[in-house]
Amino acid sequence: MSKWLPFLIGWRFYRARQSNGNGFIGFISFASTAGIALGVAVLIIALSTMNGFEKELQSRLLGVISHGELVGVNEPINDWQSIADMADNIPEITGVAPFIRLQGLVQRPGGFQGIVVNGIDTEFETEVSTLKQYMQPDAWQSLQGNNNHIVLGRSLLNKLQLSVGDTLSMYTPDSNSTRLSAAKSHRFVVSGVYDIGGETEASQAYVPISYLSELLAYGDGVTGVRLHVDDVFKAPSATRDLGYAQSQYLYINDWTRTQGHLYQDIQLVRMVMYIALALVIAVACFNIVSTLVMAVRDKASEIAILMTMGLKRSAVMLIFIMQGGLNGLLGCTIGGVIGVVTAVNLSALAKSVETLLGIKLLDSDIYFIDFLPSQVLLHDVLFVTFIGLIMSLLATIYPAYKATRISPATALAGR
């Protein structure tokens, strides 16, 4: 007997079931294939969306905020360059930049708005931040030199109902007074805006570090230093290593303390998607069990004849494993193609839906992006397809085993 005979018979049975077999069995077979395809497609789309959010988190949000920070406790850091020299000995740290930070209130229609003003040195800032990419060249140039120019986030500018060229008044507490009503007023000229979305855009502003140093009488001191690392997940350890090496008391912060919840939320949703949609695929695979159980009953006499002709029980089992496997393979292939094509064009499709329905799926005032991102990874597609195919094959084992227990005499006697 040819070793390919079970596969040939399985293919013949499968074709017969699809063309002129029992209509109900054909419907259940179609339902199982469609269920597997739907589960695989949706899981690929969901994982690609989570990959897109993670990519945007790293490239956009973590490109602007600090991977790590060392901030002076109660007093400025007077020799930040020595910290930068020590950072050269830590391979994970790829950039160091000084900053001066000032917090206060600005008046807006209906009340006050909290704001954090960051004094930056454009010469070093590009080593630790991609902020330059999110503002116009003239806005970036306005942060060079010693002037009172300020660059605001787009959403903050809209909340304050200001325009480029307007004057912004900022109020900060007077450290020399114990009265709550005492406050210092600082005036800045809005020289540009940056667009990044989320909380950062709504609360952070940027000014030249030299102007803020003069305003606060820091001299050569700075509030702290910002760090950039080659792998964002190494930021906590690299920041601690550099901070512990300093003699001055410092606050040691990293992005996992301020933005880590976003990454954790993405991973949680990814895990929930894995579990939920894997269950969808599993339910679809149960239809394969139903299909093959009915197919075994329908083909009982044919199986009996084959067994009397010398077909081994293991070959009978392979016949029905192949039938179920074809259902799974077809479903995984169709689902994989639909999932990849949809995921690749997901951003454009979401934009079309927003235009058609007149709604906004993601608000940049709430999220750190205002579009639906997607990134298709080959290993995700292969893994999802592999899981779907394995679950399909596992679903064939019981009905295929039952087919091997058919008694030829009993089956042919009742024919």
C-alpha beads as a LAMMPS data file, in Angstrom:
LAMMPS data file: protein, C-alpha beads

415 atoms
414 bonds

1 atom types
1 bond types

-500.0 500.0 xlo xhi
-500.0 500.0 ylo yhi
-500.0 500.0 zlo zhi

Masses

1 110.0

Atoms # bond

1 1 1 0.000 0.000 0.000
2 1 1 1.334 3.415 -0.942
3 1 1 2.122 5.680 1.985
4 1 1 0.286 8.485 0.158
5 1 1 -2.947 6.487 -0.144
6 1 1 -4.511 7.801 3.128
7 1 1 -3.912 11.379 2.021
8 1 1 -5.365 10.695 -1.431
9 1 1 -8.496 9.114 0.071
10 1 1 -8.776 11.953 2.602
11 1 1 -8.611 14.486 -0.221
12 1 1 -11.305 12.581 -2.157
13 1 1 -13.567 12.456 0.898
14 1 1 -12.989 16.187 1.489
15 1 1 -13.824 17.105 -2.124
16 1 1 -16.925 14.904 -2.085
17 1 1 -18.115 16.551 1.133
18 1 1 -17.714 20.002 -0.342
19 1 1 -19.437 19.211 -3.643
20 1 1 -22.206 16.631 -3.377
21 1 1 -22.047 15.321 0.159
22 1 1 -24.423 15.822 3.056
23 1 1 -25.537 19.459 2.973
24 1 1 -25.596 19.824 6.752
25 1 1 -22.069 18.429 7.080
26 1 1 -20.927 20.858 4.371
27 1 1 -22.469 23.768 6.260
28 1 1 -20.789 22.813 9.540
29 1 1 -17.501 22.418 7.667
30 1 1 -17.915 25.895 6.161
31 1 1 -18.751 27.346 9.595
32 1 1 -15.612 25.852 11.151
33 1 1 -13.420 27.178 8.339
34 1 1 -15.022 30.630 8.550
35 1 1 -14.678 30.684 12.341
36 1 1 -10.983 29.836 12.202
37 1 1 -10.414 32.428 9.454
38 1 1 -12.237 35.104 11.467
39 1 1 -10.317 34.322 14.659
40 1 1 -6.934 34.327 12.904
41 1 1 -7.690 37.549 11.001
42 1 1 -8.944 39.465 14.047
43 1 1 -6.035 38.262 16.194
44 1 1 -3.495 39.420 13.574
45 1 1 -5.233 42.805 13.309
46 1 1 -5.394 43.205 17.104
47 1 1 -1.740 42.265 17.612
48 1 1 -0.659 44.573 14.779
49 1 1 -2.570 47.414 16.452
50 1 1 -0.861 46.726 19.778
51 1 1 2.511 46.627 17.964
52 1 1 1.655 49.980 16.399
53 1 1 0.839 51.553 19.756
54 1 1 4.065 50.174 21.233
55 1 1 6.098 51.493 18.295
56 1 1 4.525 54.950 18.548
57 1 1 5.075 54.942 22.317
58 1 1 8.787 54.328 21.826
59 1 1 9.381 56.512 18.776
60 1 1 7.035 59.412 19.549
61 1 1 6.371 59.766 23.280
62 1 1 9.617 58.231 24.563
63 1 1 11.445 60.159 21.868
64 1 1 10.472 63.428 23.551
65 1 1 10.301 62.666 27.264
66 1 1 13.364 61.607 29.212
67 1 1 14.390 57.972 29.301
68 1 1 15.993 58.879 32.609
69 1 1 16.572 61.955 34.760
70 1 1 18.884 62.974 37.566
71 1 1 17.478 65.987 39.455
72 1 1 19.161 67.923 42.229
73 1 1 17.574 67.717 45.692
74 1 1 16.904 71.205 47.144
75 1 1 19.740 72.710 45.104
76 1 1 20.860 72.844 41.470
77 1 1 23.501 70.585 39.946
78 1 1 26.507 72.858 39.547
79 1 1 28.731 70.586 37.451
80 1 1 26.479 68.657 35.098
81 1 1 29.352 68.094 32.665
82 1 1 31.055 65.779 35.172
83 1 1 27.896 63.661 35.187
84 1 1 28.039 63.572 31.395
85 1 1 31.659 62.387 31.592
86 1 1 30.676 59.572 33.987
87 1 1 27.834 58.612 31.649
88 1 1 30.423 57.837 28.969
89 1 1 31.477 54.864 31.099
90 1 1 27.981 53.344 30.985
91 1 1 27.515 51.753 27.523
92 1 1 23.706 51.867 27.652
93 1 1 23.629 55.688 27.934
94 1 1 23.940 57.324 24.517
95 1 1 23.143 60.949 25.319
96 1 1 23.119 63.489 28.168
97 1 1 21.592 66.983 28.170
98 1 1 21.086 69.609 30.904
99 1 1 17.743 71.219 31.692
100 1 1 16.201 73.762 34.026
101 1 1 12.610 73.226 35.070
102 1 1 10.116 75.789 36.323
103 1 1 6.521 75.042 37.288
104 1 1 3.725 77.539 37.595
105 1 1 0.273 78.675 36.536
106 1 1 -0.916 80.533 33.480
107 1 1 -4.305 82.166 33.169
108 1 1 -6.769 80.773 30.661
109 1 1 -10.435 81.535 29.988
110 1 1 -12.362 80.295 32.995
111 1 1 -9.459 79.704 35.356
112 1 1 -5.803 78.743 35.550
113 1 1 -3.753 76.084 33.808
114 1 1 -0.744 74.313 35.304
115 1 1 2.340 74.375 33.119
116 1 1 5.891 73.023 33.268
117 1 1 8.492 75.155 31.522
118 1 1 11.671 73.357 30.507
119 1 1 14.786 75.297 29.736
120 1 1 16.776 73.320 27.152
121 1 1 20.082 73.673 25.360
122 1 1 19.420 72.942 21.671
123 1 1 23.048 71.885 21.205
124 1 1 22.638 68.912 23.550
125 1 1 18.878 68.371 23.387
126 1 1 19.055 66.526 20.049
127 1 1 21.170 63.839 21.767
128 1 1 18.354 62.878 24.125
129 1 1 15.166 63.959 22.363
130 1 1 13.389 64.013 19.002
131 1 1 11.532 67.194 19.988
132 1 1 13.028 69.045 17.010
133 1 1 11.055 66.796 14.625
134 1 1 7.716 67.951 16.045
135 1 1 8.122 71.704 15.608
136 1 1 8.831 74.067 12.758
137 1 1 12.479 75.083 12.104
138 1 1 11.828 78.700 13.117
139 1 1 10.332 77.536 16.427
140 1 1 13.421 75.428 17.130
141 1 1 15.729 78.305 16.229
142 1 1 13.841 80.578 18.625
143 1 1 15.047 78.368 21.496
144 1 1 18.664 79.249 20.714
145 1 1 20.321 82.189 22.416
146 1 1 19.202 84.186 25.442
147 1 1 15.616 85.353 24.950
148 1 1 12.184 84.945 26.518
149 1 1 10.715 82.919 23.658
150 1 1 8.525 79.957 24.597
151 1 1 7.285 77.026 22.498
152 1 1 3.936 75.536 23.570
153 1 1 2.156 72.314 22.724
154 1 1 -0.654 72.662 20.189
155 1 1 -3.397 71.607 22.610
156 1 1 -2.055 73.918 25.352
157 1 1 -1.961 76.808 22.899
158 1 1 -5.604 76.152 22.001
159 1 1 -6.660 75.911 25.661
160 1 1 -5.027 79.262 26.406
161 1 1 -6.542 80.731 23.227
162 1 1 -3.208 82.171 22.198
163 1 1 -1.418 82.542 18.868
164 1 1 2.223 82.676 17.855
165 1 1 3.529 86.132 18.752
166 1 1 1.249 86.610 21.773
167 1 1 2.592 87.229 25.266
168 1 1 2.167 84.592 27.974
169 1 1 2.183 85.475 31.680
170 1 1 3.251 82.750 34.086
171 1 1 2.929 82.884 37.884
172 1 1 5.255 81.012 40.225
173 1 1 5.412 80.926 44.059
174 1 1 7.709 83.391 45.786
175 1 1 10.128 81.318 47.869
176 1 1 10.850 84.328 50.068
177 1 1 7.234 84.692 51.163
178 1 1 4.991 82.424 53.205
179 1 1 1.785 84.013 51.894
180 1 1 -0.114 81.942 49.336
181 1 1 -1.134 85.106 47.539
182 1 1 2.476 86.087 46.886
183 1 1 3.631 85.075 43.439
184 1 1 6.177 86.078 40.845
185 1 1 5.087 86.906 37.324
186 1 1 7.160 85.957 34.285
187 1 1 6.374 86.981 30.748
188 1 1 7.203 84.983 27.642
189 1 1 6.607 85.481 23.925
190 1 1 5.031 82.515 22.135
191 1 1 7.448 81.781 19.283
192 1 1 6.091 78.446 18.028
193 1 1 4.220 75.231 18.732
194 1 1 4.976 71.522 18.702
195 1 1 2.589 68.675 17.889
196 1 1 2.939 65.355 19.647
197 1 1 -0.357 64.714 21.467
198 1 1 -1.245 63.436 24.914
199 1 1 -0.437 64.862 28.336
200 1 1 3.001 66.078 27.274
201 1 1 1.624 68.483 24.694
202 1 1 -0.996 69.761 27.134
203 1 1 1.369 70.672 29.970
204 1 1 4.971 71.011 28.762
205 1 1 6.568 74.145 27.299
206 1 1 10.149 74.889 26.233
207 1 1 12.362 77.981 26.544
208 1 1 16.105 78.645 26.091
209 1 1 18.068 77.303 29.064
210 1 1 20.228 80.437 29.248
211 1 1 17.198 82.690 29.761
212 1 1 15.737 80.485 32.479
213 1 1 19.149 80.252 34.186
214 1 1 19.363 84.039 34.282
215 1 1 15.750 84.330 35.446
216 1 1 16.303 81.959 38.392
217 1 1 19.882 83.153 39.091
218 1 1 21.253 79.616 38.680
219 1 1 24.574 80.736 37.241
220 1 1 26.239 77.616 35.851
221 1 1 23.820 75.322 37.694
222 1 1 20.958 73.311 36.224
223 1 1 17.912 71.570 37.655
224 1 1 19.071 68.207 36.340
225 1 1 20.253 66.173 33.393
226 1 1 18.256 64.133 30.933
227 1 1 19.495 60.744 29.757
228 1 1 18.943 58.779 26.571
229 1 1 19.620 55.039 26.430
230 1 1 19.944 52.671 23.476
231 1 1 17.262 50.323 24.871
232 1 1 14.381 51.979 26.733
233 1 1 13.958 48.914 28.945
234 1 1 17.496 49.407 30.262
235 1 1 16.717 52.967 31.356
236 1 1 15.916 52.161 35.035
237 1 1 19.168 50.269 35.654
238 1 1 21.355 52.664 33.652
239 1 1 19.876 55.712 35.404
240 1 1 20.385 54.136 38.835
241 1 1 23.988 53.201 38.035
242 1 1 24.795 56.788 37.078
243 1 1 22.840 58.301 39.965
244 1 1 24.466 56.104 42.634
245 1 1 27.897 57.162 41.392
246 1 1 27.254 60.830 42.308
247 1 1 28.239 62.480 45.580
248 1 1 25.364 64.972 45.478
249 1 1 21.889 63.942 46.601
250 1 1 19.770 63.432 43.506
251 1 1 16.282 62.312 42.564
252 1 1 16.548 59.367 40.191
253 1 1 13.639 59.083 37.757
254 1 1 13.002 57.131 34.567
255 1 1 10.190 56.804 32.036
256 1 1 8.715 53.690 33.674
257 1 1 7.631 55.853 36.636
258 1 1 5.849 58.483 34.537
259 1 1 4.761 56.661 31.373
260 1 1 5.166 53.009 32.347
261 1 1 1.406 52.594 32.778
262 1 1 0.958 53.116 29.040
263 1 1 3.311 50.274 28.203
264 1 1 1.712 48.032 30.827
265 1 1 -1.750 48.801 29.428
266 1 1 -0.613 47.842 25.934
267 1 1 0.837 44.552 27.182
268 1 1 -2.315 43.808 29.195
269 1 1 -4.572 44.407 26.196
270 1 1 -2.259 42.266 24.062
271 1 1 -2.545 39.374 26.527
272 1 1 -6.332 39.718 26.760
273 1 1 -6.500 39.684 22.955
274 1 1 -4.397 36.516 22.826
275 1 1 -6.659 34.715 25.270
276 1 1 -10.015 35.941 23.931
277 1 1 -9.288 35.334 20.269
278 1 1 -7.535 32.035 20.930
279 1 1 -10.817 30.951 22.502
280 1 1 -12.630 32.094 19.349
281 1 1 -10.339 29.867 17.279
282 1 1 -10.861 27.019 19.762
283 1 1 -14.655 27.302 19.441
284 1 1 -14.318 27.193 15.669
285 1 1 -12.161 24.084 16.014
286 1 1 -14.964 22.365 17.939
287 1 1 -16.960 22.634 14.725
288 1 1 -14.262 20.509 13.111
289 1 1 -14.969 17.833 15.727
290 1 1 -18.679 17.952 14.867
291 1 1 -17.936 17.864 11.140
292 1 1 -15.650 14.839 11.382
293 1 1 -17.923 12.918 13.756
294 1 1 -20.744 13.246 11.239
295 1 1 -18.356 12.470 8.365
296 1 1 -17.252 9.268 10.109
297 1 1 -20.873 8.170 10.504
298 1 1 -21.595 9.092 6.881
299 1 1 -18.553 7.194 5.551
300 1 1 -18.774 4.201 7.899
301 1 1 -19.487 1.699 5.105
302 1 1 -16.687 3.079 2.893
303 1 1 -14.268 2.821 5.804
304 1 1 -15.374 -0.763 6.458
305 1 1 -14.761 -1.725 2.819
306 1 1 -11.314 -0.137 2.881
307 1 1 -10.420 -1.965 6.089
308 1 1 -11.518 -5.323 4.615
309 1 1 -9.222 -4.568 1.670
310 1 1 -6.290 -4.271 4.067
311 1 1 -6.195 -0.565 4.985
312 1 1 -4.555 -0.197 8.396
313 1 1 -6.288 1.560 11.283
314 1 1 -3.485 4.127 11.417
315 1 1 -4.161 4.945 7.747
316 1 1 -7.881 5.368 8.506
317 1 1 -6.950 7.811 11.240
318 1 1 -4.761 9.787 8.819
319 1 1 -7.679 10.068 6.362
320 1 1 -9.792 12.033 8.828
321 1 1 -6.889 13.960 10.324
322 1 1 -6.187 15.219 6.819
323 1 1 -9.812 16.279 6.313
324 1 1 -9.824 18.326 9.514
325 1 1 -6.339 19.608 8.768
326 1 1 -7.503 20.901 5.378
327 1 1 -10.299 22.831 7.104
328 1 1 -7.779 24.357 9.494
329 1 1 -5.228 25.090 6.768
330 1 1 -7.821 26.772 4.569
331 1 1 -9.182 28.823 7.473
332 1 1 -5.713 29.885 8.656
333 1 1 -4.643 30.830 5.124
334 1 1 -7.751 32.903 4.403
335 1 1 -7.647 34.495 7.866
336 1 1 -3.936 35.236 7.557
337 1 1 -4.336 36.960 4.185
338 1 1 -7.354 39.001 5.334
339 1 1 -5.647 39.880 8.619
340 1 1 -2.390 41.037 7.014
341 1 1 -4.078 43.052 4.254
342 1 1 -6.404 44.747 6.765
343 1 1 -3.626 45.413 9.293
344 1 1 -1.344 46.965 6.661
345 1 1 -4.108 49.381 5.624
346 1 1 -5.637 49.810 9.096
347 1 1 -4.637 53.464 9.555
348 1 1 -6.140 54.438 6.196
349 1 1 -9.306 52.410 6.897
350 1 1 -9.719 54.052 10.317
351 1 1 -9.254 57.480 8.725
352 1 1 -11.953 56.666 6.166
353 1 1 -14.337 55.573 8.931
354 1 1 -13.675 58.832 10.822
355 1 1 -14.389 60.865 7.692
356 1 1 -17.504 58.866 6.835
357 1 1 -19.047 58.950 10.315
358 1 1 -17.717 62.350 11.344
359 1 1 -16.158 61.038 14.566
360 1 1 -12.687 60.905 16.063
361 1 1 -11.584 57.442 17.181
362 1 1 -8.561 58.694 19.132
363 1 1 -8.339 62.144 20.710
364 1 1 -4.802 63.487 21.001
365 1 1 -5.811 65.343 24.187
366 1 1 -6.342 61.942 25.831
367 1 1 -4.013 59.602 23.981
368 1 1 -0.472 60.327 22.875
369 1 1 -1.520 59.913 19.217
370 1 1 -4.597 60.901 17.204
371 1 1 -4.575 58.043 14.676
372 1 1 -4.909 54.257 14.799
373 1 1 -1.411 52.799 14.329
374 1 1 -0.550 49.366 12.969
375 1 1 2.651 47.391 12.573
376 1 1 2.554 43.897 11.099
377 1 1 5.303 41.614 12.400
378 1 1 6.091 38.389 10.554
379 1 1 6.559 36.355 13.723
380 1 1 3.085 37.376 14.951
381 1 1 1.485 36.248 11.690
382 1 1 3.377 32.937 11.725
383 1 1 2.627 32.316 15.399
384 1 1 -1.107 32.991 15.065
385 1 1 -1.330 30.832 11.935
386 1 1 0.645 28.061 13.619
387 1 1 -1.603 28.139 16.707
388 1 1 -4.728 27.975 14.537
389 1 1 -3.369 25.032 12.555
390 1 1 -2.230 23.105 15.645
391 1 1 -5.613 23.579 17.337
392 1 1 -7.313 22.381 14.153
393 1 1 -5.191 19.229 14.067
394 1 1 -5.797 18.537 17.752
395 1 1 -9.538 18.774 17.119
396 1 1 -9.293 15.927 14.582
397 1 1 -7.755 13.373 16.943
398 1 1 -10.922 12.162 18.690
399 1 1 -13.157 11.692 15.609
400 1 1 -10.234 10.169 13.668
401 1 1 -9.669 7.718 16.513
402 1 1 -13.381 6.833 16.555
403 1 1 -13.135 6.033 12.851
404 1 1 -10.497 3.390 13.601
405 1 1 -12.897 1.658 16.040
406 1 1 -15.499 0.928 13.346
407 1 1 -16.194 -2.800 13.011
408 1 1 -16.281 -3.749 9.296
409 1 1 -18.769 -6.560 9.908
410 1 1 -21.185 -4.336 11.824
411 1 1 -20.910 -1.454 9.384
412 1 1 -21.436 -3.633 6.307
413 1 1 -24.260 -5.635 7.921
414 1 1 -26.259 -2.461 8.442
415 1 1 -25.645 -1.171 4.963

Bonds

1 1 1 2
2 1 2 3
3 1 3 4
4 1 4 5
5 1 5 6
6 1 6 7
7 1 7 8
8 1 8 9
9 1 9 10
10 1 10 11
11 1 11 12
12 1 12 13
13 1 13 14
14 1 14 15
15 1 15 16
16 1 16 17
17 1 17 18
18 1 18 19
19 1 19 20
20 1 20 21
21 1 21 22
22 1 22 23
23 1 23 24
24 1 24 25
25 1 25 26
26 1 26 27
27 1 27 28
28 1 28 29
29 1 29 30
30 1 30 31
31 1 31 32
32 1 32 33
33 1 33 34
34 1 34 35
35 1 35 36
36 1 36 37
37 1 37 38
38 1 38 39
39 1 39 40
40 1 40 41
41 1 41 42
42 1 42 43
43 1 43 44
44 1 44 45
45 1 45 46
46 1 46 47
47 1 47 48
48 1 48 49
49 1 49 50
50 1 50 51
51 1 51 52
52 1 52 53
53 1 53 54
54 1 54 55
55 1 55 56
56 1 56 57
57 1 57 58
58 1 58 59
59 1 59 60
60 1 60 61
61 1 61 62
62 1 62 63
63 1 63 64
64 1 64 65
65 1 65 66
66 1 66 67
67 1 67 68
68 1 68 69
69 1 69 70
70 1 70 71
71 1 71 72
72 1 72 73
73 1 73 74
74 1 74 75
75 1 75 76
76 1 76 77
77 1 77 78
78 1 78 79
79 1 79 80
80 1 80 81
81 1 81 82
82 1 82 83
83 1 83 84
84 1 84 85
85 1 85 86
86 1 86 87
87 1 87 88
88 1 88 89
89 1 89 90
90 1 90 91
91 1 91 92
92 1 92 93
93 1 93 94
94 1 94 95
95 1 95 96
96 1 96 97
97 1 97 98
98 1 98 99
99 1 99 100
100 1 100 101
101 1 101 102
102 1 102 103
103 1 103 104
104 1 104 105
105 1 105 106
106 1 106 107
107 1 107 108
108 1 108 109
109 1 109 110
110 1 110 111
111 1 111 112
112 1 112 113
113 1 113 114
114 1 114 115
115 1 115 116
116 1 116 117
117 1 117 118
118 1 118 119
119 1 119 120
120 1 120 121
121 1 121 122
122 1 122 123
123 1 123 124
124 1 124 125
125 1 125 126
126 1 126 127
127 1 127 128
128 1 128 129
129 1 129 130
130 1 130 131
131 1 131 132
132 1 132 133
133 1 133 134
134 1 134 135
135 1 135 136
136 1 136 137
137 1 137 138
138 1 138 139
139 1 139 140
140 1 140 141
141 1 141 142
142 1 142 143
143 1 143 144
144 1 144 145
145 1 145 146
146 1 146 147
147 1 147 148
148 1 148 149
149 1 149 150
150 1 150 151
151 1 151 152
152 1 152 153
153 1 153 154
154 1 154 155
155 1 155 156
156 1 156 157
157 1 157 158
158 1 158 159
159 1 159 160
160 1 160 161
161 1 161 162
162 1 162 163
163 1 163 164
164 1 164 165
165 1 165 166
166 1 166 167
167 1 167 168
168 1 168 169
169 1 169 170
170 1 170 171
171 1 171 172
172 1 172 173
173 1 173 174
174 1 174 175
175 1 175 176
176 1 176 177
177 1 177 178
178 1 178 179
179 1 179 180
180 1 180 181
181 1 181 182
182 1 182 183
183 1 183 184
184 1 184 185
185 1 185 186
186 1 186 187
187 1 187 188
188 1 188 189
189 1 189 190
190 1 190 191
191 1 191 192
192 1 192 193
193 1 193 194
194 1 194 195
195 1 195 196
196 1 196 197
197 1 197 198
198 1 198 199
199 1 199 200
200 1 200 201
201 1 201 202
202 1 202 203
203 1 203 204
204 1 204 205
205 1 205 206
206 1 206 207
207 1 207 208
208 1 208 209
209 1 209 210
210 1 210 211
211 1 211 212
212 1 212 213
213 1 213 214
214 1 214 215
215 1 215 216
216 1 216 217
217 1 217 218
218 1 218 219
219 1 219 220
220 1 220 221
221 1 221 222
222 1 222 223
223 1 223 224
224 1 224 225
225 1 225 226
226 1 226 227
227 1 227 228
228 1 228 229
229 1 229 230
230 1 230 231
231 1 231 232
232 1 232 233
233 1 233 234
234 1 234 235
235 1 235 236
236 1 236 237
237 1 237 238
238 1 238 239
239 1 239 240
240 1 240 241
241 1 241 242
242 1 242 243
243 1 243 244
244 1 244 245
245 1 245 246
246 1 246 247
247 1 247 248
248 1 248 249
249 1 249 250
250 1 250 251
251 1 251 252
252 1 252 253
253 1 253 254
254 1 254 255
255 1 255 256
256 1 256 257
257 1 257 258
258 1 258 259
259 1 259 260
260 1 260 261
261 1 261 262
262 1 262 263
263 1 263 264
264 1 264 265
265 1 265 266
266 1 266 267
267 1 267 268
268 1 268 269
269 1 269 270
270 1 270 271
271 1 271 272
272 1 272 273
273 1 273 274
274 1 274 275
275 1 275 276
276 1 276 277
277 1 277 278
278 1 278 279
279 1 279 280
280 1 280 281
281 1 281 282
282 1 282 283
283 1 283 284
284 1 284 285
285 1 285 286
286 1 286 287
287 1 287 288
288 1 288 289
289 1 289 290
290 1 290 291
291 1 291 292
292 1 292 293
293 1 293 294
294 1 294 295
295 1 295 296
296 1 296 297
297 1 297 298
298 1 298 299
299 1 299 300
300 1 300 301
301 1 301 302
302 1 302 303
303 1 303 304
304 1 304 305
305 1 305 306
306 1 306 307
307 1 307 308
308 1 308 309
309 1 309 310
310 1 310 311
311 1 311 312
312 1 312 313
313 1 313 314
314 1 314 315
315 1 315 316
316 1 316 317
317 1 317 318
318 1 318 319
319 1 319 320
320 1 320 321
321 1 321 322
322 1 322 323
323 1 323 324
324 1 324 325
325 1 325 326
326 1 326 327
327 1 327 328
328 1 328 329
329 1 329 330
330 1 330 331
331 1 331 332
332 1 332 333
333 1 333 334
334 1 334 335
335 1 335 336
336 1 336 337
337 1 337 338
338 1 338 339
339 1 339 340
340 1 340 341
341 1 341 342
342 1 342 343
343 1 343 344
344 1 344 345
345 1 345 346
346 1 346 347
347 1 347 348
348 1 348 349
349 1 349 350
350 1 350 351
351 1 351 352
352 1 352 353
353 1 353 354
354 1 354 355
355 1 355 356
356 1 356 357
357 1 357 358
358 1 358 359
359 1 359 360
360 1 360 361
361 1 361 362
362 1 362 363
363 1 363 364
364 1 364 365
365 1 365 366
366 1 366 367
367 1 367 368
368 1 368 369
369 1 369 370
370 1 370 371
371 1 371 372
372 1 372 373
373 1 373 374
374 1 374 375
375 1 375 376
376 1 376 377
377 1 377 378
378 1 378 379
379 1 379 380
380 1 380 381
381 1 381 382
382 1 382 383
383 1 383 384
384 1 384 385
385 1 385 386
386 1 386 387
387 1 387 388
388 1 388 389
389 1 389 390
390 1 390 391
391 1 391 392
392 1 392 393
393 1 393 394
394 1 394 395
395 1 395 396
396 1 396 397
397 1 397 398
398 1 398 399
399 1 399 400
400 1 400 401
401 1 401 402
402 1 402 403
403 1 403 404
404 1 404 405
405 1 405 406
406 1 406 407
407 1 407 408
408 1 408 409
409 1 409 410
410 1 410 411
411 1 411 412
412 1 412 413
413 1 413 414
414 1 414 415
